[in-house]
Amino acid sequence: MSHWNIAAAQYGGLHQSVNDHVTHHLRFIAEAARQGCDLLVFPELSLTGSGAPTLPPPPDDAQLEPLLNAAHFYQITVIAGLPLVQDGQRKKGLVLFSPACHRILRYPQGRGASLVPGDKHLSIIDAHPDSPNLDPRATLVTSCQSVGDNRWRQSISNLQRFAHKYAIAVLMANACGGSALWDEKGQLIVRADKGELLVTGTLGGEGWQGDIIPLG
């Protein structure tokens, strides 16, 4: 693939219902599609909000169907955050909406997820950063977060080192601001301040280029 357009949604929606979150996600998806993006990544627990002391019930497929329909309509892959139930307990998870798949795919949230352009699957990076299970074909690792200043500084330092160590680009979507993209050398391509916006990146013949698109 000669070009790959990606985006991180800096989304801090404070809605009270999953349906409102879905509606807000659709605005980001439409804007990412207007920017020609192939992939859009939302922050941690974006579909339910991350401020509650306990995890809420997971949304069902019927509630999430508009996002799958949007992925098909715009031909864009979308990763969002939500709770899921595993071994009888609620845990943080990721949900994948792919134009190449007619099912909603859910995964436990690890340290991140690696992606191959055009692939409908995620490879979840496990909790062992010294030996991550990276797909050798992967071009990008995504990180879905919702962290404030102190944890954000530690996160960006860790992600930059990860990009350099494993020679892979890293895209971070953070609900609280500072979403960013690093190239495969660990060099910062673009980083946002606060506010609702898209952090975009384009991989072409001259490497990664980045931009910030306010959500109108």
N, C-alpha and C positions, 0 to 999 in steps of 0.2 A: 504494500500500500504506500503510494508516494506521499499522500497527505492524510493526516488524522487530526480531526478537530475535537477538542474535549473542553469540558467546562465543569467548574465546581460552583454549586449554588450556595452562596453565603445567605443562609435562610434561618432566621430566628423567629419564626412564626409562633405567636403566643395564643393560639386558638384553643378553644375548649372542646372541640369535637374533631374526630377523624375526618369527617366530611369537609369541614372548613380547611383542614390541613391539605386535603386532596385538591380542593379548589385552588389553593394558593400554590401548590406544587405545579398545577397545570399552567399557571402564568409563567413560572420559570421554564417549564418545558417548551412552551410556545416561543419564548424569547431565545432560548438556546437553539431551537430549530431555525429561527430567523437568522441566527449567527452561523448557521451551517454546521452545527456541532453533531458529531456522531455519538457522543457519550456525555451524560450529565450525572454528576455525583452530588448527593445531598448529605448534610451532616448527620451525626448520630441521633437516633430517635426522632428524625424529622417529621414523621407521620403522626406522632403522638405528643411531641414536646418532651424536653429533657429535664424540666425543672421539678417534677414531682419527686417526693422522697422514695416512693415505691413505683415499680413499673406498672403501667396500666394494662388492661387486657389487650392482646394482639388484635389488630383489625382483621376482619374476615375478607375473603376474596371478593365478595360482592362490593364491599366498600372501596376496594383498591382497583376494581375493574376499569374505571375511567383512566387510570394511569397506564394500564396495559393497552387500552384502546389508543391513547395518545402516543405511546411508543410505536405502535403499528402505523398510525396515521402519519406521524412525522418521521418515521424511520430513524429513531434515535433510541439508544440504549440508556436506561435510567437505573441508577442505584439509589435507594433511599433507606432510611433507618427506621426500625420498628422493634417492638418487643416480640419475642416468640416463646413458645412453651417447649421446653426440652427436659425430659425426665421428670415431668410434673412440676417444673419450676419455670418461672418467667425469667428470660435472659435477654440481653441486648442482641439484636440481629440485623441482618441486611435483607433487603428484598430487591430482586432483579426483574425489571420489565424489559424484555428484548423484542425487537421487531422480528426476530427469527424464531420466536417461541410463542406458542399460544397459551402457555401456562404461566402463572405467577410463581417465581422461584424464590424460596426463602433459605437463608443461611445463618448460622451462628456468627456473631461478630468476633473476629480475631484481632490481630494487630493491624490488619489491612486486607486488601484483596488485589490480586494481580490479574491483569486483563490482556488479552490478545485482540488486536483490531479485527472486528468482524466475527468474533467468537461469542456464542450465547452463554458461555459458562464463566463463572468466577473461580479463581483459586484462592481460597482463604488462607492468609498467612497466619501461621500458628503463633503460640505465645513464646516461642524460642527464637529470639532475634539473631542468635549466632548460627542458626541453621534453618532459615525460612524455606518453606516449600514453594519456591518460586517456579512458575511454569517457564521453561527455558525459551519459549516463544514469546513470552510476555514483553510488552513495550512499556507498560505503565503499572505502577502500584497506586492504589487509592487509599486514602485514610479519611474516615468519617468521624468528626469530633464535635464536641460541644464543651469547650474549655475556656476558662478565663485567663487573665494575664499571666499568673505564675505558672500554671500547667501549660499554657500556650507556649511560653518561652522554652520550656523543656521539650515540648512536642516538636517544635520547629527544629531545634537542635538535633533531636533524635532522627527526624525524617531526613534532614540534610545529610547526616552521616550515613543513613541507610542508602540513600540514592548514590552517594559516592562509593560506598563499600561494595554494593552489588551492581553498580553500573546500570541503573534503571531509573527512569523518570518517576517522580512521586507527585501526586496531586492531592492536596488536603482541602477538604470542605469543612470549615469550622463555623458553627452557628454564631459564635460570639465575636467574629471578626478575625482578620489576619489569615484568611484562606490564601493558599499559595501553590505554586508549581516550581519544582526543581527539575533540572535536566539530569541526564544520566551521569554527569560529572559532579553532581551535587551543587551546581551553580543555580542561584535563585533566578528564575525567569520573570516571575511576576508575583506580587503579594498585595493584598487588599488592606485597606483600613477597615473601619466599621461600616455597617449599613447593609441593606439588602441589595445584592448585586451578583453578577457572574464573573468569575475569574476564568478566562478562556486561554487555551493554548493550542497552537497549531504545529504539528510536526511535519516538516518539509525537507527539502534537499539541503537546506542550510541549518538544520536543527530546529529546536523549539523556539517559537515566538509567542509572546503572551500579551494579554490585554485585559482591561477591566470594563465591564459593561454594566452601568447602573440599571436597576429594574425600574422602568418607568411606571 
